[in-house]
Amino acid sequence: MAWATVAFDLLLAVGLGWLAWQSMHGTGLFRAVVSFMVFGLLMALAWVRLDAPDIALAEAAIGAGITGALLLSALSRWPEADGSPDVDRRRRWAPGFWMPTAIVLLSLLGLAAWRLPAPGLGVETAAALGLAGVDNPVTAVLLNFRAFDTLLEIGILLLGAVVIWSLGTLSQPLAPTAPSPALPALGRLLFPAFVLASTYLLWRGGHAPGGAFPAGAVLGAGGILMLLAGARPWLTSDEHGPWRWILALGLLAMLAAAVGVLAVGQDFFQYPPALAGPLILLLELTAGLSIALLLFALYLGGQPPVRWDRGPTP
């Protein structure tokens, strides 16, 4: 069956290249957006083939799901009636420039991959895994050995939400008119499955691929699905609890853990081995919830008002 695996991988690579070309040079923006979303799904499958299921989940939820929803929302606001700009997109395709550029870039990427040392830091990570508090090396790196990098990543998400919300308050919901009466019911049916999948990914992250980022991405995609199905944005502290403060929960929890260990004689972000497991579990929970709400807030494109106009009562 080795030939079948090779043939599948080749078809997958060709499909990714064709969809990437369609996304950039297809006739019509709607077709380009759909091609981009399908590209994200196939890219998730490619990550599975590379034995990286955690990255595959994030790619499917963020690359195909959330980013696709953002593009469709932007496309619905395009001033042209057909959703396409008055530009001949075929003129953008210049094989005399792009083909040699692509060959040079791929050659440099292959040379860089060939020059990379093997196995990198895998030996050191495996040797220190017993002190990390988790059995999964990816989670150990993200939330223990290189936790400062994760702190900055969550901080960038929070900064993006703050900047977008500072541009003003939303005047109307982002949810478009439902194309089918079944969409709200489908959203209510699928959202518990998103919550269950996120909970499973959080639990799985301690010993297998998973963790806060895939869980937060899946939960955030579920929230955006509910918004597209007609739900109201409830990120207002006056009506439905302190949800806006939870946007910063992941960053605050990581800062508290980093500074708190100083009180017991450890260095910054150096967990005591006896407390590493519970601390990472707490950080996973807070970061997962915070990432989900941050992705939801970024999709809104502005700060939701405290009192949302529900429209005239029928």
C-alpha positions in Angstrom: 0.0 0.0 0.0 3.0 2.3 -0.1 2.2 3.3 -3.7 -1.3 4.3 -2.6 0.1 6.5 0.2 2.5 8.2 -2.2 -0.3 8.8 -4.8 -2.6 10.3 -2.1 0.2 12.6 -0.9 0.9 13.7 -4.5 -2.8 14.4 -5.2 -3.0 16.3 -1.9 0.0 18.5 -2.9 -1.4 19.1 -6.4 -4.8 20.0 -4.9 -3.2 22.5 -2.5 -1.3 24.2 -5.3 -4.4 24.4 -7.5 -6.6 25.8 -4.7 -3.9 28.3 -3.8 -3.9 29.5 -7.4 -7.7 29.7 -7.5 -7.7 31.7 -4.2 -5.4 34.4 -5.7 -6.3 34.4 -9.4 -9.8 32.9 -9.7 -12.6 34.8 -11.5 -14.8 36.2 -8.8 -14.2 36.9 -5.2 -16.8 34.4 -3.9 -15.1 31.6 -5.7 -11.8 32.8 -4.4 -13.1 32.7 -0.8 -14.6 29.3 -1.2 -11.3 28.0 -2.7 -9.4 29.5 0.3 -11.7 27.7 2.8 -11.3 24.4 1.0 -7.5 25.0 0.9 -7.6 25.4 4.7 -9.4 22.0 5.1 -6.9 20.3 2.8 -4.1 21.9 4.6 -5.4 20.5 7.9 -5.4 17.1 6.2 -1.8 17.7 5.2 -0.9 18.4 8.8 -2.5 15.2 9.8 -0.3 13.4 7.2 2.7 15.1 8.9 1.7 13.7 12.3 0.7 17.1 13.7 -3.0 16.7 14.6 -2.9 19.7 17.0 -1.8 22.0 14.2 -4.4 20.4 11.9 -7.2 21.2 14.3 -6.1 24.8 14.6 -5.8 25.1 10.8 -9.3 23.7 10.3 -10.8 26.0 13.0 -8.9 29.2 12.3 -7.7 28.9 8.7 -10.9 27.4 7.1 -13.5 28.3 9.7 -12.9 31.7 11.3 -10.9 33.3 8.5 -13.4 32.0 6.0 -16.2 33.5 7.9 -14.4 36.8 8.1 -13.8 36.8 4.3 -17.5 36.0 3.7 -18.6 38.8 6.0 -16.3 41.2 4.2 -17.5 40.0 0.8 -21.1 40.7 1.8 -20.2 44.3 2.4 -18.5 44.7 -1.0 -20.1 47.7 -2.8 -20.3 45.8 -6.1 -23.5 43.9 -6.7 -21.8 40.8 -7.8 -19.2 40.8 -5.1 -16.4 41.3 -7.6 -14.2 44.4 -8.1 -13.9 46.0 -11.5 -10.5 44.5 -12.1 -9.4 42.0 -14.7 -7.9 39.4 -12.3 -6.5 37.4 -15.2 -3.9 40.1 -15.8 -2.4 39.5 -12.4 -1.1 36.1 -13.4 2.4 36.7 -14.7 4.2 33.3 -15.2 7.4 35.0 -16.2 7.7 36.5 -12.7 5.9 34.2 -10.3 7.1 30.8 -11.5 10.9 31.6 -11.2 10.2 33.3 -7.8 8.3 30.2 -6.6 11.1 27.9 -7.7 13.7 30.1 -6.0 11.7 30.2 -2.7 11.1 26.5 -2.7 14.8 25.8 -3.3 15.8 28.1 -0.4 13.2 26.4 1.8 14.5 22.9 0.9 18.1 24.0 1.5 17.1 25.5 4.9 15.4 22.3 5.8 18.3 20.2 4.7 20.7 22.3 6.8 18.6 22.2 10.0 20.2 20.1 12.7 18.5 16.9 13.7 16.8 16.2 16.0 16.9 19.8 17.2 16.0 20.1 20.8 14.0 16.9 20.9 16.6 15.1 23.0 16.7 17.9 25.6 12.9 18.2 25.7 12.5 14.4 26.2 15.1 14.5 29.0 13.3 17.2 30.9 9.8 15.9 30.3 9.6 14.3 33.6 9.9 17.7 35.4 7.4 19.4 33.1 4.2 18.3 34.7 2.7 16.9 31.5 3.5 14.0 29.2 3.0 15.8 25.9 6.2 17.5 24.7 4.3 20.1 22.7 2.4 21.2 25.8 5.6 21.1 27.9 7.3 23.5 25.5 4.3 25.9 25.1 3.4 26.2 28.7 6.6 25.4 30.6 9.9 25.5 28.7 8.9 28.4 26.4 5.9 29.7 28.3 7.1 33.3 27.7 6.5 32.9 24.0 2.9 31.7 24.7 2.4 34.7 27.0 3.4 37.0 24.1 1.1 35.2 21.6 -1.9 35.6 23.9 -0.9 39.2 24.5 -0.9 39.9 20.7 -4.4 38.5 20.4 -5.6 40.7 23.3 -3.9 43.7 21.8 -5.6 43.1 18.5 -9.0 42.9 20.1 -8.3 46.1 22.1 -7.2 48.0 19.0 -10.3 46.8 17.0 -12.7 47.7 19.7 -11.1 51.1 20.1 -12.2 51.9 16.6 -15.8 52.3 17.7 -19.0 50.5 18.7 -20.9 48.2 16.4 -24.0 49.8 15.0 -25.7 46.6 13.9 -25.2 42.8 14.3 -22.7 41.2 12.0 -24.9 38.1 11.5 -26.2 38.1 7.9 -29.7 37.2 7.0 -30.0 33.4 7.4 -30.0 31.8 4.0 -32.1 28.9 5.4 -34.5 28.6 8.3 -32.6 25.5 9.3 -29.4 27.5 10.1 -30.4 28.7 13.6 -31.5 25.2 14.6 -28.3 23.7 13.1 -26.2 26.2 15.1 -28.0 25.4 18.4 -27.5 21.7 17.6 -23.8 21.9 16.8 -22.7 24.3 19.5 -22.8 21.7 22.3 -20.6 19.5 20.1 -18.1 22.4 19.8 -18.1 22.8 23.6 -17.6 19.0 24.0 -14.8 18.9 21.5 -13.0 21.8 23.2 -13.3 20.2 26.6 -11.8 17.0 25.2 -8.9 18.9 23.5 -8.1 20.6 26.8 -8.1 17.3 28.7 -6.1 15.6 25.9 -3.4 18.3 25.9 -1.6 17.0 29.0 -0.7 13.7 27.4 -1.3 14.0 23.6 -1.7 16.6 20.9 -4.3 19.2 21.9 -4.3 21.9 24.5 -5.5 25.5 24.9 -4.9 26.8 21.4 -6.8 24.0 19.4 -9.5 24.0 22.1 -9.9 27.8 22.0 -10.0 27.8 18.2 -12.7 25.2 18.1 -14.8 26.9 20.8 -14.3 30.3 19.0 -15.4 28.8 15.7 -18.5 27.5 17.5 -19.3 31.0 18.8 -18.9 32.5 15.4 -21.3 29.9 14.0 -23.9 30.9 16.6 -23.4 34.5 15.5 -23.9 33.7 11.9 -27.0 31.8 12.9 -28.5 35.0 14.4 -27.3 35.0 18.0 -26.5 38.3 19.7 -22.9 39.2 20.7 -23.0 39.0 24.5 -19.5 40.3 25.3 -21.0 43.1 27.5 -20.3 43.1 31.2 -23.5 44.9 32.1 -25.9 42.3 30.7 -24.4 38.9 30.8 -21.6 38.9 33.3 -18.0 40.0 33.2 -17.2 38.5 29.8 -15.1 41.4 28.6 -12.8 40.9 31.6 -12.4 37.2 30.6 -10.8 38.3 27.4 -7.7 39.1 29.5 -8.0 36.1 31.7 -5.4 34.0 29.9 -2.8 36.8 29.9 -3.5 37.6 33.6 -3.3 33.9 34.6 0.0 33.5 32.9 1.5 36.6 34.4 0.3 35.5 37.8 1.9 32.1 37.4 5.2 33.7 36.1 5.4 36.2 39.0 3.9 33.9 41.7 6.7 31.3 41.4 9.1 34.0 42.5 7.6 33.9 45.9 8.7 30.3 46.4 12.3 31.0 45.3 12.0 30.0 41.6 13.0 32.0 38.6 10.5 33.8 36.3 8.2 31.1 34.7 10.2 28.3 36.4 7.5 26.1 38.0 8.3 23.9 41.0 8.1 20.3 39.7 5.4 19.4 42.3 3.2 22.3 41.1 3.9 22.1 37.4 1.0 19.8 36.6 -1.7 21.8 38.4 -0.3 25.1 37.1 -0.3 24.0 33.5 -3.9 22.6 33.9 -5.0 26.0 35.3 -3.2 27.9 32.5 -4.8 25.6 29.9 -8.3 26.2 31.2 -7.9 30.0 31.4 -6.0 30.3 28.1 -8.4 28.2 26.2 -11.4 30.2 27.3 -9.6 33.5 26.7 -8.5 32.5 23.2 -12.0 31.4 22.3 -13.5 34.8 23.4 -10.7 36.7 21.8 -11.3 35.1 18.4 -15.0 35.8 18.8 -14.2 39.4 19.7 -11.8 39.8 16.7 -14.5 38.6 14.4 -17.0 41.2 15.7 -14.9 44.0 14.3 -15.9 46.5 17.0 -17.1 46.7 20.5 -20.7 45.4 21.0 -22.9 48.0 22.7 -24.3 47.4 26.1 -27.8 47.7 24.9 -28.3 45.9 21.7 -31.2 46.9 19.5 -33.3 43.9 18.9 -35.4 45.6 16.3 -39.2 46.0 16.3 -41.2 43.4 18.1 -43.4 41.4 15.7 
